[in-house]
Amino acid sequence: MSKKWSWVNGTLIGLNIVYFLYLEIAGSSEDTLFMVRHGAMYAPLVLKEKEYYRLLTAVFMHFGIQHIINNMLVLFILGDNLERALGKVKYLFFYLLCGVGANLVSLYVEMKKSMQVVGAGASGAVFGVVGGLLYVVAVNKGHLEDLSIRQLAVMILFSLYSGFARTGVNNVAHVAGLVIGILLAILFYRIPEEPSRQDNWE
């Protein structure tokens, strides 16, 4: 049986790419000040100027081509699986909540440590998708479509290690997105009921 086209996931990828291209044409996605002017996360503006929209707009922004390629590649490979598992509306809310939630946690940590950094990227939402799939696959006896619990565990460990091994990576948002994704999947996902076997007599 052919898989249903996951148009919500495809649309999210498209929005990320379109906004990235706009930023590159209008200026540079690697220019920090330019990114702040176009919606990136910056604690003083969110808290003092009440520009709360940045919690969402930053989810669709990326610093440079490698940044967006890494995130969109993972979303392209895994996002459709979770969309089919949750359904289109739930998946859309799931993705946005993971992204905004990861930014909120990151913002809280920045406040506690008196840090002022500029942040952007879909990593929190993408890690949320991976976390959500981890739960969904686990409750489906370790397998879902072409995914296994081992594949996801290896991906998570490698991604976290890669993040902590480099500088300039918002690891707080990564971990927060992962945890939020697991928690939201617990709330949103229901294992499909198997059709009961009944003999039909006519």
mmCIF file of the C-alpha atoms, coordinates in Angstrom:
data_MODEL
# 
_entry.id   MODEL 
# 
loop_
_atom_site.group_PDB 
_atom_site.id 
_atom_site.type_symbol 
_atom_site.label_atom_id 
_atom_site.label_alt_id 
_atom_site.label_comp_id 
_atom_site.label_asym_id 
_atom_site.label_entity_id 
_atom_site.label_seq_id 
_atom_site.pdbx_PDB_ins_code 
_atom_site.Cartn_x 
_atom_site.Cartn_y 
_atom_site.Cartn_z 
_atom_site.occupancy 
_atom_site.B_iso_or_equiv 
_atom_site.pdbx_formal_charge 
_atom_site.auth_seq_id 
_atom_site.auth_comp_id 
_atom_site.auth_asym_id 
_atom_site.auth_atom_id 
_atom_site.pdbx_PDB_model_num 
ATOM 1   C CA . MET A 1 1   ? 0.000   0.000   0.000  1.00 0.00 ? 1   MET A CA 1 
ATOM 2   C CA . SER A 1 2   ? 1.406   3.405   -0.987 1.00 0.00 ? 2   SER A CA 1 
ATOM 3   C CA . LYS A 1 3   ? 2.122   5.940   1.733  1.00 0.00 ? 3   LYS A CA 1 
ATOM 4   C CA . LYS A 1 4   ? -0.033  9.057   1.930  1.00 0.00 ? 4   LYS A CA 1 
ATOM 5   C CA . TRP A 1 5   ? 1.667   12.279  0.871  1.00 0.00 ? 5   TRP A CA 1 
ATOM 6   C CA . SER A 1 6   ? 2.602   14.253  3.985  1.00 0.00 ? 6   SER A CA 1 
ATOM 7   C CA . TRP A 1 7   ? 1.806   17.750  2.732  1.00 0.00 ? 7   TRP A CA 1 
ATOM 8   C CA . VAL A 1 8   ? 2.060   19.454  6.148  1.00 0.00 ? 8   VAL A CA 1 
ATOM 9   C CA . ASN A 1 9   ? 5.655   18.295  6.550  1.00 0.00 ? 9   ASN A CA 1 
ATOM 10  C CA . GLY A 1 10  ? 6.380   19.281  2.954  1.00 0.00 ? 10  GLY A CA 1 
ATOM 11  C CA . THR A 1 11  ? 4.864   22.724  3.517  1.00 0.00 ? 11  THR A CA 1 
ATOM 12  C CA . LEU A 1 12  ? 6.968   23.274  6.662  1.00 0.00 ? 12  LEU A CA 1 
ATOM 13  C CA . ILE A 1 13  ? 10.113  22.384  4.730  1.00 0.00 ? 13  ILE A CA 1 
ATOM 14  C CA . GLY A 1 14  ? 9.029   24.713  1.926  1.00 0.00 ? 14  GLY A CA 1 
ATOM 15  C CA . LEU A 1 15  ? 8.442   27.617  4.317  1.00 0.00 ? 15  LEU A CA 1 
ATOM 16  C CA . ASN A 1 16  ? 11.894  27.178  5.835  1.00 0.00 ? 16  ASN A CA 1 
ATOM 17  C CA . ILE A 1 17  ? 13.518  27.144  2.411  1.00 0.00 ? 17  ILE A CA 1 
ATOM 18  C CA . VAL A 1 18  ? 11.545  30.117  1.067  1.00 0.00 ? 18  VAL A CA 1 
ATOM 19  C CA . TYR A 1 19  ? 12.329  32.285  4.104  1.00 0.00 ? 19  TYR A CA 1 
ATOM 20  C CA . PHE A 1 20  ? 15.984  31.270  3.959  1.00 0.00 ? 20  PHE A CA 1 
ATOM 21  C CA . LEU A 1 21  ? 16.169  32.291  0.285  1.00 0.00 ? 21  LEU A CA 1 
ATOM 22  C CA . TYR A 1 22  ? 14.473  35.608  1.104  1.00 0.00 ? 22  TYR A CA 1 
ATOM 23  C CA . LEU A 1 23  ? 17.010  36.300  3.853  1.00 0.00 ? 23  LEU A CA 1 
ATOM 24  C CA . GLU A 1 24  ? 19.899  35.496  1.508  1.00 0.00 ? 24  GLU A CA 1 
ATOM 25  C CA . ILE A 1 25  ? 18.502  37.725  -1.238 1.00 0.00 ? 25  ILE A CA 1 
ATOM 26  C CA . ALA A 1 26  ? 17.668  40.612  1.119  1.00 0.00 ? 26  ALA A CA 1 
ATOM 27  C CA . GLY A 1 27  ? 20.933  40.402  3.051  1.00 0.00 ? 27  GLY A CA 1 
ATOM 28  C CA . SER A 1 28  ? 22.771  37.507  4.659  1.00 0.00 ? 28  SER A CA 1 
ATOM 29  C CA . SER A 1 29  ? 21.554  34.745  6.941  1.00 0.00 ? 29  SER A CA 1 
ATOM 30  C CA . GLU A 1 30  ? 24.973  34.803  8.596  1.00 0.00 ? 30  GLU A CA 1 
ATOM 31  C CA . ASP A 1 31  ? 24.710  38.482  9.533  1.00 0.00 ? 31  ASP A CA 1 
ATOM 32  C CA . THR A 1 32  ? 23.635  38.467  13.190 1.00 0.00 ? 32  THR A CA 1 
ATOM 33  C CA . LEU A 1 33  ? 22.191  41.988  13.235 1.00 0.00 ? 33  LEU A CA 1 
ATOM 34  C CA . PHE A 1 34  ? 20.302  41.353  10.005 1.00 0.00 ? 34  PHE A CA 1 
ATOM 35  C CA . MET A 1 35  ? 18.837  38.158  11.462 1.00 0.00 ? 35  MET A CA 1 
ATOM 36  C CA . VAL A 1 36  ? 17.673  39.988  14.583 1.00 0.00 ? 36  VAL A CA 1 
ATOM 37  C CA . ARG A 1 37  ? 15.920  42.586  12.427 1.00 0.00 ? 37  ARG A CA 1 
ATOM 38  C CA . HIS A 1 38  ? 14.087  39.785  10.606 1.00 0.00 ? 38  HIS A CA 1 
ATOM 39  C CA . GLY A 1 39  ? 12.797  37.798  13.578 1.00 0.00 ? 39  GLY A CA 1 
ATOM 40  C CA . ALA A 1 40  ? 15.610  35.859  15.249 1.00 0.00 ? 40  ALA A CA 1 
ATOM 41  C CA . MET A 1 41  ? 15.516  35.163  18.980 1.00 0.00 ? 41  MET A CA 1 
ATOM 42  C CA . TYR A 1 42  ? 17.118  37.812  21.175 1.00 0.00 ? 42  TYR A CA 1 
ATOM 43  C CA . ALA A 1 43  ? 16.187  37.818  24.853 1.00 0.00 ? 43  ALA A CA 1 
ATOM 44  C CA . PRO A 1 44  ? 16.141  41.614  25.487 1.00 0.00 ? 44  PRO A CA 1 
ATOM 45  C CA . LEU A 1 45  ? 13.725  42.164  22.595 1.00 0.00 ? 45  LEU A CA 1 
ATOM 46  C CA . VAL A 1 46  ? 11.456  39.294  23.644 1.00 0.00 ? 46  VAL A CA 1 
ATOM 47  C CA . LEU A 1 47  ? 11.353  40.207  27.325 1.00 0.00 ? 47  LEU A CA 1 
ATOM 48  C CA . LYS A 1 48  ? 11.709  43.988  27.403 1.00 0.00 ? 48  LYS A CA 1 
ATOM 49  C CA . GLU A 1 49  ? 10.072  44.916  24.109 1.00 0.00 ? 49  GLU A CA 1 
ATOM 50  C CA . LYS A 1 50  ? 7.516   42.070  24.348 1.00 0.00 ? 50  LYS A CA 1 
ATOM 51  C CA . GLU A 1 51  ? 8.293   40.849  20.831 1.00 0.00 ? 51  GLU A CA 1 
ATOM 52  C CA . TYR A 1 52  ? 6.947   37.382  21.567 1.00 0.00 ? 52  TYR A CA 1 
ATOM 53  C CA . TYR A 1 53  ? 6.491   36.585  17.884 1.00 0.00 ? 53  TYR A CA 1 
ATOM 54  C CA . ARG A 1 54  ? 10.228  35.851  17.791 1.00 0.00 ? 54  ARG A CA 1 
ATOM 55  C CA . LEU A 1 55  ? 9.575   32.579  19.617 1.00 0.00 ? 55  LEU A CA 1 
ATOM 56  C CA . LEU A 1 56  ? 7.848   31.423  16.418 1.00 0.00 ? 56  LEU A CA 1 
ATOM 57  C CA . THR A 1 57  ? 9.631   33.284  13.615 1.00 0.00 ? 57  THR A CA 1 
ATOM 58  C CA . ALA A 1 58  ? 13.030  32.068  14.809 1.00 0.00 ? 58  ALA A CA 1 
ATOM 59  C CA . VAL A 1 59  ? 11.865  28.486  14.213 1.00 0.00 ? 59  VAL A CA 1 
ATOM 60  C CA . PHE A 1 60  ? 11.831  29.235  10.466 1.00 0.00 ? 60  PHE A CA 1 
ATOM 61  C CA . MET A 1 61  ? 15.233  30.961  10.325 1.00 0.00 ? 61  MET A CA 1 
ATOM 62  C CA . HIS A 1 62  ? 18.705  29.487  9.848  1.00 0.00 ? 62  HIS A CA 1 
ATOM 63  C CA . PHE A 1 63  ? 22.285  30.725  10.017 1.00 0.00 ? 63  PHE A CA 1 
ATOM 64  C CA . GLY A 1 64  ? 23.837  29.709  6.703  1.00 0.00 ? 64  GLY A CA 1 
ATOM 65  C CA . ILE A 1 65  ? 23.265  26.992  4.142  1.00 0.00 ? 65  ILE A CA 1 
ATOM 66  C CA . GLN A 1 66  ? 24.718  24.130  6.193  1.00 0.00 ? 66  GLN A CA 1 
ATOM 67  C CA . HIS A 1 67  ? 22.397  24.915  9.095  1.00 0.00 ? 67  HIS A CA 1 
ATOM 68  C CA . ILE A 1 68  ? 19.227  24.665  7.030  1.00 0.00 ? 68  ILE A CA 1 
ATOM 69  C CA . ILE A 1 69  ? 20.411  21.626  5.062  1.00 0.00 ? 69  ILE A CA 1 
ATOM 70  C CA . ASN A 1 70  ? 21.074  19.664  8.256  1.00 0.00 ? 70  ASN A CA 1 
ATOM 71  C CA . ASN A 1 71  ? 17.669  20.457  9.757  1.00 0.00 ? 71  ASN A CA 1 
ATOM 72  C CA . MET A 1 72  ? 15.598  20.046  6.606  1.00 0.00 ? 72  MET A CA 1 
ATOM 73  C CA . LEU A 1 73  ? 17.286  16.755  5.726  1.00 0.00 ? 73  LEU A CA 1 
ATOM 74  C CA . VAL A 1 74  ? 16.252  15.220  9.052  1.00 0.00 ? 74  VAL A CA 1 
ATOM 75  C CA . LEU A 1 75  ? 12.755  16.688  8.728  1.00 0.00 ? 75  LEU A CA 1 
ATOM 76  C CA . PHE A 1 76  ? 12.443  15.330  5.177  1.00 0.00 ? 76  PHE A CA 1 
ATOM 77  C CA . ILE A 1 77  ? 13.494  11.828  6.260  1.00 0.00 ? 77  ILE A CA 1 
ATOM 78  C CA . LEU A 1 78  ? 11.477  11.558  9.481  1.00 0.00 ? 78  LEU A CA 1 
ATOM 79  C CA . GLY A 1 79  ? 8.723   14.176  9.485  1.00 0.00 ? 79  GLY A CA 1 
ATOM 80  C CA . ASP A 1 80  ? 6.393   12.330  7.137  1.00 0.00 ? 80  ASP A CA 1 
ATOM 81  C CA . ASN A 1 81  ? 6.434   9.263   9.407  1.00 0.00 ? 81  ASN A CA 1 
ATOM 82  C CA . LEU A 1 82  ? 5.255   11.293  12.386 1.00 0.00 ? 82  LEU A CA 1 
ATOM 83  C CA . GLU A 1 83  ? 2.674   13.179  10.317 1.00 0.00 ? 83  GLU A CA 1 
ATOM 84  C CA . ARG A 1 84  ? 1.088   9.902   9.230  1.00 0.00 ? 84  ARG A CA 1 
ATOM 85  C CA . ALA A 1 85  ? 1.145   8.639   12.818 1.00 0.00 ? 85  ALA A CA 1 
ATOM 86  C CA . LEU A 1 86  ? -0.401  11.756  14.386 1.00 0.00 ? 86  LEU A CA 1 
ATOM 87  C CA . GLY A 1 87  ? -2.530  13.106  11.552 1.00 0.00 ? 87  GLY A CA 1 
ATOM 88  C CA . LYS A 1 88  ? -2.047  16.399  9.754  1.00 0.00 ? 88  LYS A CA 1 
ATOM 89  C CA . VAL A 1 89  ? -3.590  18.851  12.242 1.00 0.00 ? 89  VAL A CA 1 
ATOM 90  C CA . LYS A 1 90  ? -1.960  17.268  15.282 1.00 0.00 ? 90  LYS A CA 1 
ATOM 91  C CA . TYR A 1 91  ? 1.380   17.137  13.518 1.00 0.00 ? 91  TYR A CA 1 
ATOM 92  C CA . LEU A 1 92  ? 1.253   20.846  12.661 1.00 0.00 ? 92  LEU A CA 1 
ATOM 93  C CA . PHE A 1 93  ? 0.516   21.805  16.268 1.00 0.00 ? 93  PHE A CA 1 
ATOM 94  C CA . PHE A 1 94  ? 3.101   19.296  17.479 1.00 0.00 ? 94  PHE A CA 1 
ATOM 95  C CA . TYR A 1 95  ? 5.849   20.790  15.316 1.00 0.00 ? 95  TYR A CA 1 
ATOM 96  C CA . LEU A 1 96  ? 5.089   24.409  16.232 1.00 0.00 ? 96  LEU A CA 1 
ATOM 97  C CA . LEU A 1 97  ? 4.742   23.641  19.950 1.00 0.00 ? 97  LEU A CA 1 
ATOM 98  C CA . CYS A 1 98  ? 8.081   21.830  19.959 1.00 0.00 ? 98  CYS A CA 1 
ATOM 99  C CA . GLY A 1 99  ? 9.798   24.739  18.224 1.00 0.00 ? 99  GLY A CA 1 
ATOM 100 C CA . VAL A 1 100 ? 8.270   27.454  20.401 1.00 0.00 ? 100 VAL A CA 1 
ATOM 101 C CA . GLY A 1 101 ? 8.650   25.346  23.560 1.00 0.00 ? 101 GLY A CA 1 
ATOM 102 C CA . ALA A 1 102 ? 12.343  24.737  22.891 1.00 0.00 ? 102 ALA A CA 1 
ATOM 103 C CA . ASN A 1 103 ? 12.837  28.496  22.394 1.00 0.00 ? 103 ASN A CA 1 
ATOM 104 C CA . LEU A 1 104 ? 11.053  29.226  25.674 1.00 0.00 ? 104 LEU A CA 1 
ATOM 105 C CA . VAL A 1 105 ? 13.292  26.829  27.583 1.00 0.00 ? 105 VAL A CA 1 
ATOM 106 C CA . SER A 1 106 ? 16.344  28.302  25.868 1.00 0.00 ? 106 SER A CA 1 
ATOM 107 C CA . LEU A 1 107 ? 15.152  31.795  26.782 1.00 0.00 ? 107 LEU A CA 1 
ATOM 108 C CA . TYR A 1 108 ? 14.726  30.778  30.430 1.00 0.00 ? 108 TYR A CA 1 
ATOM 109 C CA . VAL A 1 109 ? 18.263  29.360  30.589 1.00 0.00 ? 109 VAL A CA 1 
ATOM 110 C CA . GLU A 1 110 ? 19.660  32.514  29.000 1.00 0.00 ? 110 GLU A CA 1 
ATOM 111 C CA . MET A 1 111 ? 17.894  34.601  31.666 1.00 0.00 ? 111 MET A CA 1 
ATOM 112 C CA . LYS A 1 112 ? 19.250  32.447  34.508 1.00 0.00 ? 112 LYS A CA 1 
ATOM 113 C CA . LYS A 1 113 ? 22.794  32.692  33.137 1.00 0.00 ? 113 LYS A CA 1 
ATOM 114 C CA . SER A 1 114 ? 22.474  36.374  32.140 1.00 0.00 ? 114 SER A CA 1 
ATOM 115 C CA . MET A 1 115 ? 23.335  35.499  28.555 1.00 0.00 ? 115 MET A CA 1 
ATOM 116 C CA . GLN A 1 116 ? 22.405  37.577  25.520 1.00 0.00 ? 116 GLN A CA 1 
ATOM 117 C CA . VAL A 1 117 ? 22.722  35.511  22.377 1.00 0.00 ? 117 VAL A CA 1 
ATOM 118 C CA . VAL A 1 118 ? 20.971  35.574  19.026 1.00 0.00 ? 118 VAL A CA 1 
ATOM 119 C CA . GLY A 1 119 ? 19.232  32.313  18.230 1.00 0.00 ? 119 GLY A CA 1 
ATOM 120 C CA . ALA A 1 120 ? 17.499  30.848  15.200 1.00 0.00 ? 120 ALA A CA 1 
ATOM 121 C CA . GLY A 1 121 ? 16.795  27.468  13.682 1.00 0.00 ? 121 GLY A CA 1 
ATOM 122 C CA . ALA A 1 122 ? 14.304  24.639  13.438 1.00 0.00 ? 122 ALA A CA 1 
ATOM 123 C CA . SER A 1 123 ? 16.482  22.357  15.563 1.00 0.00 ? 123 SER A CA 1 
ATOM 124 C CA . GLY A 1 124 ? 14.147  22.433  18.575 1.00 0.00 ? 124 GLY A CA 1 
ATOM 125 C CA . ALA A 1 125 ? 11.180  21.442  16.406 1.00 0.00 ? 125 ALA A CA 1 
ATOM 126 C CA . VAL A 1 126 ? 13.236  18.830  14.531 1.00 0.00 ? 126 VAL A CA 1 
ATOM 127 C CA . PHE A 1 127 ? 14.488  17.267  17.759 1.00 0.00 ? 127 PHE A CA 1 
ATOM 128 C CA . GLY A 1 128 ? 10.860  17.313  18.876 1.00 0.00 ? 128 GLY A CA 1 
ATOM 129 C CA . VAL A 1 129 ? 9.919   15.267  15.806 1.00 0.00 ? 129 VAL A CA 1 
ATOM 130 C CA . VAL A 1 130 ? 12.676  12.771  16.609 1.00 0.00 ? 130 VAL A CA 1 
ATOM 131 C CA . GLY A 1 131 ? 11.550  12.584  20.240 1.00 0.00 ? 131 GLY A CA 1 
ATOM 132 C CA . GLY A 1 132 ? 7.936   12.118  19.197 1.00 0.00 ? 132 GLY A CA 1 
ATOM 133 C CA . LEU A 1 133 ? 8.900   9.313   16.841 1.00 0.00 ? 133 LEU A CA 1 
ATOM 134 C CA . LEU A 1 134 ? 10.954  7.684   19.578 1.00 0.00 ? 134 LEU A CA 1 
ATOM 135 C CA . TYR A 1 135 ? 7.826   7.374   21.708 1.00 0.00 ? 135 TYR A CA 1 
ATOM 136 C CA . VAL A 1 136 ? 5.571   6.308   18.829 1.00 0.00 ? 136 VAL A CA 1 
ATOM 137 C CA . VAL A 1 137 ? 8.001   3.641   17.665 1.00 0.00 ? 137 VAL A CA 1 
ATOM 138 C CA . ALA A 1 138 ? 8.505   2.414   21.239 1.00 0.00 ? 138 ALA A CA 1 
ATOM 139 C CA . VAL A 1 139 ? 4.783   1.869   21.862 1.00 0.00 ? 139 VAL A CA 1 
ATOM 140 C CA . ASN A 1 140 ? 4.505   0.087   18.516 1.00 0.00 ? 140 ASN A CA 1 
ATOM 141 C CA . LYS A 1 141 ? 6.836   -2.682  19.723 1.00 0.00 ? 141 LYS A CA 1 
ATOM 142 C CA . GLY A 1 142 ? 9.992   -1.011  18.447 1.00 0.00 ? 142 GLY A CA 1 
ATOM 143 C CA . HIS A 1 143 ? 8.967   -0.584  14.801 1.00 0.00 ? 143 HIS A CA 1 
ATOM 144 C CA . LEU A 1 144 ? 6.934   1.880   12.727 1.00 0.00 ? 144 LEU A CA 1 
ATOM 145 C CA . GLU A 1 145 ? 6.871   1.682   8.933  1.00 0.00 ? 145 GLU A CA 1 
ATOM 146 C CA . ASP A 1 146 ? 10.585  1.595   8.015  1.00 0.00 ? 146 ASP A CA 1 
ATOM 147 C CA . LEU A 1 147 ? 11.847  2.903   11.369 1.00 0.00 ? 147 LEU A CA 1 
ATOM 148 C CA . SER A 1 148 ? 13.194  1.005   14.358 1.00 0.00 ? 148 SER A CA 1 
ATOM 149 C CA . ILE A 1 149 ? 13.920  2.101   17.923 1.00 0.00 ? 149 ILE A CA 1 
ATOM 150 C CA . ARG A 1 150 ? 17.616  1.361   17.378 1.00 0.00 ? 150 ARG A CA 1 
ATOM 151 C CA . GLN A 1 151 ? 17.857  3.658   14.352 1.00 0.00 ? 151 GLN A CA 1 
ATOM 152 C CA . LEU A 1 152 ? 16.270  6.542   16.250 1.00 0.00 ? 152 LEU A CA 1 
ATOM 153 C CA . ALA A 1 153 ? 18.389  5.975   19.364 1.00 0.00 ? 153 ALA A CA 1 
ATOM 154 C CA . VAL A 1 154 ? 21.589  6.060   17.307 1.00 0.00 ? 154 VAL A CA 1 
ATOM 155 C CA . MET A 1 155 ? 20.451  9.221   15.514 1.00 0.00 ? 155 MET A CA 1 
ATOM 156 C CA . ILE A 1 156 ? 19.620  10.947  18.793 1.00 0.00 ? 156 ILE A CA 1 
ATOM 157 C CA . LEU A 1 157 ? 22.943  10.030  20.422 1.00 0.00 ? 157 LEU A CA 1 
ATOM 158 C CA . PHE A 1 158 ? 24.942  11.080  17.361 1.00 0.00 ? 158 PHE A CA 1 
ATOM 159 C CA . SER A 1 159 ? 23.050  14.378  16.980 1.00 0.00 ? 159 SER A CA 1 
ATOM 160 C CA . LEU A 1 160 ? 23.427  15.294  20.656 1.00 0.00 ? 160 LEU A CA 1 
ATOM 161 C CA . TYR A 1 161 ? 27.113  14.376  20.667 1.00 0.00 ? 161 TYR A CA 1 
ATOM 162 C CA . SER A 1 162 ? 27.694  16.406  17.503 1.00 0.00 ? 162 SER A CA 1 
ATOM 163 C CA . GLY A 1 163 ? 25.993  19.405  19.091 1.00 0.00 ? 163 GLY A CA 1 
ATOM 164 C CA . PHE A 1 164 ? 27.914  19.278  22.366 1.00 0.00 ? 164 PHE A CA 1 
ATOM 165 C CA . ALA A 1 165 ? 31.202  18.743  20.502 1.00 0.00 ? 165 ALA A CA 1 
ATOM 166 C CA . ARG A 1 166 ? 30.828  22.033  18.620 1.00 0.00 ? 166 ARG A CA 1 
ATOM 167 C CA . THR A 1 167 ? 30.654  25.650  19.705 1.00 0.00 ? 167 THR A CA 1 
ATOM 168 C CA . GLY A 1 168 ? 27.838  28.016  18.799 1.00 0.00 ? 168 GLY A CA 1 
ATOM 169 C CA . VAL A 1 169 ? 25.178  25.293  19.008 1.00 0.00 ? 169 VAL A CA 1 
ATOM 170 C CA . ASN A 1 170 ? 22.053  25.762  21.138 1.00 0.00 ? 170 ASN A CA 1 
ATOM 171 C CA . ASN A 1 171 ? 22.144  22.397  22.882 1.00 0.00 ? 171 ASN A CA 1 
ATOM 172 C CA . VAL A 1 172 ? 19.527  23.548  25.396 1.00 0.00 ? 172 VAL A CA 1 
ATOM 173 C CA . ALA A 1 173 ? 17.004  23.897  22.584 1.00 0.00 ? 173 ALA A CA 1 
ATOM 174 C CA . HIS A 1 174 ? 17.975  20.474  21.228 1.00 0.00 ? 174 HIS A CA 1 
ATOM 175 C CA . VAL A 1 175 ? 17.444  18.672  24.529 1.00 0.00 ? 175 VAL A CA 1 
ATOM 176 C CA . ALA A 1 176 ? 14.322  20.699  25.307 1.00 0.00 ? 176 ALA A CA 1 
ATOM 177 C CA . GLY A 1 177 ? 12.834  19.915  21.902 1.00 0.00 ? 177 GLY A CA 1 
ATOM 178 C CA . LEU A 1 178 ? 13.549  16.215  22.355 1.00 0.00 ? 178 LEU A CA 1 
ATOM 179 C CA . VAL A 1 179 ? 11.863  16.079  25.773 1.00 0.00 ? 179 VAL A CA 1 
ATOM 180 C CA . ILE A 1 180 ? 8.908   18.219  24.674 1.00 0.00 ? 180 ILE A CA 1 
ATOM 181 C CA . GLY A 1 181 ? 8.458   15.979  21.640 1.00 0.00 ? 181 GLY A CA 1 
ATOM 182 C CA . ILE A 1 182 ? 8.257   12.859  23.804 1.00 0.00 ? 182 ILE A CA 1 
ATOM 183 C CA . LEU A 1 183 ? 5.754   14.489  26.178 1.00 0.00 ? 183 LEU A CA 1 
ATOM 184 C CA . LEU A 1 184 ? 3.550   15.817  23.371 1.00 0.00 ? 184 LEU A CA 1 
ATOM 185 C CA . ALA A 1 185 ? 3.594   12.445  21.619 1.00 0.00 ? 185 ALA A CA 1 
ATOM 186 C CA . ILE A 1 186 ? 2.298   10.864  24.830 1.00 0.00 ? 186 ILE A CA 1 
ATOM 187 C CA . LEU A 1 187 ? -0.594  13.345  24.746 1.00 0.00 ? 187 LEU A CA 1 
ATOM 188 C CA . PHE A 1 188 ? -1.282  13.329  20.998 1.00 0.00 ? 188 PHE A CA 1 
ATOM 189 C CA . TYR A 1 189 ? -0.650  9.765   19.824 1.00 0.00 ? 189 TYR A CA 1 
ATOM 190 C CA . ARG A 1 190 ? -3.068  6.874   20.065 1.00 0.00 ? 190 ARG A CA 1 
ATOM 191 C CA . ILE A 1 191 ? -2.204  3.390   18.847 1.00 0.00 ? 191 ILE A CA 1 
ATOM 192 C CA . PRO A 1 192 ? -4.586  2.488   16.009 1.00 0.00 ? 192 PRO A CA 1 
ATOM 193 C CA . GLU A 1 193 ? -7.055  -0.196  16.956 1.00 0.00 ? 193 GLU A CA 1 
ATOM 194 C CA . GLU A 1 194 ? -6.722  -3.391  14.993 1.00 0.00 ? 194 GLU A CA 1 
ATOM 195 C CA . PRO A 1 195 ? -9.913  -4.308  13.137 1.00 0.00 ? 195 PRO A CA 1 
ATOM 196 C CA . SER A 1 196 ? -11.688 -7.155  14.867 1.00 0.00 ? 196 SER A CA 1 
ATOM 197 C CA . ARG A 1 197 ? -11.854 -10.402 12.955 1.00 0.00 ? 197 ARG A CA 1 
ATOM 198 C CA . GLN A 1 198 ? -15.424 -11.332 12.219 1.00 0.00 ? 198 GLN A CA 1 
ATOM 199 C CA . ASP A 1 199 ? -16.787 -13.869 9.820  1.00 0.00 ? 199 ASP A CA 1 
ATOM 200 C CA . ASN A 1 200 ? -19.328 -12.392 7.482  1.00 0.00 ? 200 ASN A CA 1 
ATOM 201 C CA . TRP A 1 201 ? -22.148 -14.724 6.517  1.00 0.00 ? 201 TRP A CA 1 
ATOM 202 C CA . GLU A 1 202 ? -24.603 -13.897 3.801  1.00 0.00 ? 202 GLU A CA 1 
# 
